[in-house]
């Protein structure tokens, strides 16, 4: 997949991993379209980039999605890369006081259903390009869950499965399907669960996505994710223990 001369949509592109994606691809001569819910944050992000278009857009808003896609078709007919980065995570215990069903619904809509909706609506536009790509940002928690992020992990498991099916469906088309599975990343998004002390830099995630484009590596195991993934393949119970280190799974 080429890494220059693209028109790239990055949802959730005003901060964290999304902003680093935008910086990496903007620096390589691509036009980047970043979205987010906050006009102020988008403008601050855009000020750090060149060749950028910021658009206020909430991926969970069905009506806004239709209008957004129509705008892309009209103003950016050369769009050929979609990076589905917008996400939501809730940090809680399933036996606590939080409304688990409501939290799960918010995560499923943001991390899974909204992605399916946007991708499907953009497929006709992407199919017009000589070369195109769809990227999903899932998580190693989608393969091996952490019980502090129970329904987030479940939403990413659904996203992982969907991405594999989408890749198979588009196998003979002009659209390549990439999935990046980060570990804990140092962003505001993960601050509550120790991202600042235990997370990898967001720039590393972006750099590895660019490298994956260059090499057509469709499943991208960033940072320590590869270690957990390999452990999962050889010993699923040990991988689950590694992702939940303070729990005795023998007696849980």
C-alpha angles and dihedrals in degrees: 000000000000117000099201134058095029130133103225130192114204116186114206087022100148098083146007120008092352093058091048090052088052093049093049096049095038089054089056094057102265126135108240127201111199125193135192141143097255120073091197095053091045093053092048090050093046090053088065094054141065126220092018137145117198116204126182106231135150110209093208094059106096095194092046089051092060091050092045094052091048089053092050091050090051102040103026108034089155093063106137107156129058119187109192099206106142110110147157132215133185121201111207147108121266091226094049133098096270121107097251095186093055093046091048092050091053091049095046092049094047101036099037122007096044090052093052091049095049095043093050093049091049097046094090090055094045092049089062092063123092089231127009141170141201118202126194122194107213128155142240084246087070088068100031113022129218111216093222088065099037104153094032087058090049092052091051091049088056090048092051092052092046091050092054091050091047091051091052092046093051095039095117096037132088091258120095118201119215129184123194118198110195125189119219108325128200101247137120085256091066100033093108092059099045103275093145093059104028105024129099119240115275088228089064090058091051093047091051091051091053089049090049090054090052093050100033091240102164101187109049118197105193127198114333092350091096091059093052091044093052090047089050090055094049102033117009093183092054091049091052090050090050091054091047102037098164095054125085099223091186090071101022 
